[in-house]
Structure formats: C-alpha cells, structure tokens
Amino acid sequence: MNHEIRYRFTTAQIANRFASELKHWPVADVKTSLLDGGLAVKVRYQFDGTGFDYTCAELDDMAAKHGGTETT
C-alpha cells in the first residue's frame, strides 16, 4: 500500500534540508517532492498495512527536529 505524508516547514531552506536527508535515509526507501513554493515536503513510501507504521513515526520525529509539522 502506498502511503503519503506532507510536512510543512517555516522556510524553504529547512524543507530542502529535510528532503535532502531523506535521500540517503537508512530507515526506509522514500520518495520526496517539494510543494507550496518549497515550504512543504511530500513523502511517499510503501507500507504493508500490518502492525505499527514505524516509518511514519520516524518521519514524524525527524520532521519535528527540523520544526516541521504534518499537514493534510
């Protein structure tokens, strides 16, 4: 199952930094796209739909370290 999460940041520079870190992220294979003039990052990855989604939890923690918040 494809899973998609969007995070918003205070500056485009911070959003770019977050997206760049995910390019070589060892936790999961994720794809990123910049949105909203570079202030938001869309993250896509595969989740099997069973059990707890550790990838989502790790992404939330990483975004929070950069001051990002999950958006809908």
C-alpha positions as CSV (number, residue, x, y, z in Angstrom):
1,M,0.0,0.0,0.0
2,N,1.3,3.4,-0.9
3,H,1.5,5.9,2.0
4,E,1.8,9.6,1.7
5,I,2.6,12.3,4.3
6,R,3.1,16.0,3.9
7,Y,5.1,18.2,6.3
8,R,5.2,22.0,6.4
9,F,8.3,23.9,7.5
10,T,9.0,27.6,8.3
11,T,11.4,28.2,5.5
12,A,12.2,26.6,2.1
13,Q,15.8,26.1,3.3
14,I,14.7,23.9,6.2
15,A,12.3,21.9,3.9
16,N,15.1,21.3,1.5
17,R,17.4,20.1,4.3
18,F,14.7,17.7,5.4
19,A,14.2,16.4,1.9
20,S,17.9,16.0,1.3
21,E,18.4,14.0,4.5
22,L,15.7,11.6,3.2
23,K,17.7,10.9,0.0
24,H,20.1,8.6,1.9
25,W,17.8,7.7,4.8
26,P,18.6,4.2,6.1
27,V,15.2,3.5,7.7
28,A,13.1,3.1,4.5
29,D,13.1,3.8,0.8
30,V,11.1,7.1,0.5
31,K,10.4,9.5,-2.4
32,T,10.1,13.2,-1.8
33,S,8.7,16.2,-3.6
34,L,8.7,19.9,-2.6
35,L,5.4,21.7,-2.6
36,D,3.9,25.1,-1.8
37,G,6.8,27.1,-3.0
38,G,9.3,24.8,-1.3
39,L,7.8,25.2,2.2
40,A,6.3,21.7,2.3
41,V,7.6,18.2,1.6
42,K,5.5,15.3,0.4
43,V,7.0,11.9,1.4
44,R,5.8,8.7,-0.3
45,Y,6.7,5.1,0.7
46,Q,5.3,1.6,0.7
47,F,3.6,0.2,3.9
48,D,2.3,-3.3,4.1
49,G,-0.6,-2.2,6.3
50,T,0.1,-4.6,9.1
51,G,1.2,-3.6,12.5
52,F,2.6,-0.3,13.6
53,D,4.0,2.0,10.9
54,Y,7.5,2.7,12.3
55,T,8.4,4.6,9.1
56,C,5.7,7.1,9.8
57,A,6.8,7.5,13.4
58,E,10.4,8.0,12.4
59,L,9.4,10.6,9.7
60,D,7.3,12.5,12.3
61,D,10.3,12.6,14.7
62,M,12.7,13.7,12.0
63,A,10.4,16.4,10.8
64,A,9.8,17.6,14.3
65,K,13.6,18.0,14.8
66,H,13.5,20.4,11.9
67,G,10.5,22.3,13.2
68,G,8.1,20.7,10.7
69,T,4.5,19.7,11.3
70,E,2.4,17.1,9.5
71,T,-0.3,18.6,7.3
72,T,-3.3,17.2,5.4
